[in-house]
Amino acid sequence: MDYNHLLECINTIGKLLLRHGAEIYRVEESLDRLCEAYDFTEIEVFAIPTYFALSLTLPDGTPYHSSRRSRSNRIHLDNLYDMNNLVRYICENKPDPRYIQEQLDLIQSHQLNLYLICVGYVISSAMFCGFFGGKTPDMVVAGLIGLILYFFIYILEKLRVNSLVRTLVASMLLSYIAITAVRLGYITQAQSSITGSLMLLVPGIAMTNSLRDIMGGDYVSGVSRMAEAILIAASIAIGVGMMMLLFGGVY
């Protein structure tokens, strides 16, 4: 058994679980079970939303420690589902590291359906606008804002812009488009279009994950996720407020 290759695969699994949005307890439990399956001892795993550390003792008594940091995390439920299935298969069958590496390469080759995400941005923005009282013209403008936001956020992500700055600028952009639509006479009021579009930026998942982590006893990760959600919400409020002050309010 090539333990170096095996441990590298286990570390990759942990990093991919974090990157694709797995819960902290799932990351720690998955790594713990994988190590137990191959008869490692004294296993300790510590994970937070962007980092995990793994220490253990090999069957021959050699101590081992590693850590990985995951940047640019983005939820990918299909890959997360495949990762969970792979972890279960490994724990039950203890395959060779070469097989594990092949499966990891296959999972990492899966790409997000960007077209479907784009459609989701448009439909979600328009439907939330209608939910908040917007009429058909307001929903059309909100859908257009959602389309523009998709490409705008995609470009900022590729440029590795900080998430707080990205949210601030995106909220300013969508507010500007909605206010401009009012001034040009396409819609009569911008509140519904702005509110519907802002739902694309609201950190609902981050808030939910923070509460889940706290309830599960992972207080460090829970508090960090909570702080992230609060800062993102503040960025949204600041961005919209700046544009409303700049243009003298929304009518």
ABEGO torsion letter per residue (X at the ends): XBAAAAAAAAAAAAAAAAAAGBBAAAAAAAAAAAAAAAGBBGBBBBBBAABBBBBBBBAAGBBBBBBBBBBGBBBBAAAAAAAAAAAAAAAAAGBBAAAAAAAAAAAAABBBBAAAAAAAAAAAAAAAAAAAGBBAAAAAAAAAAAAAAAAAAAAAAAAGBBAAAAAAAAAAAAAAAAAAAAAAGABABAAAAAAAAAAAABBAAAAAAAAAAAAAGBAAAAAAAAAAAAAAAAAAAAAAAAAAAAAGEBX
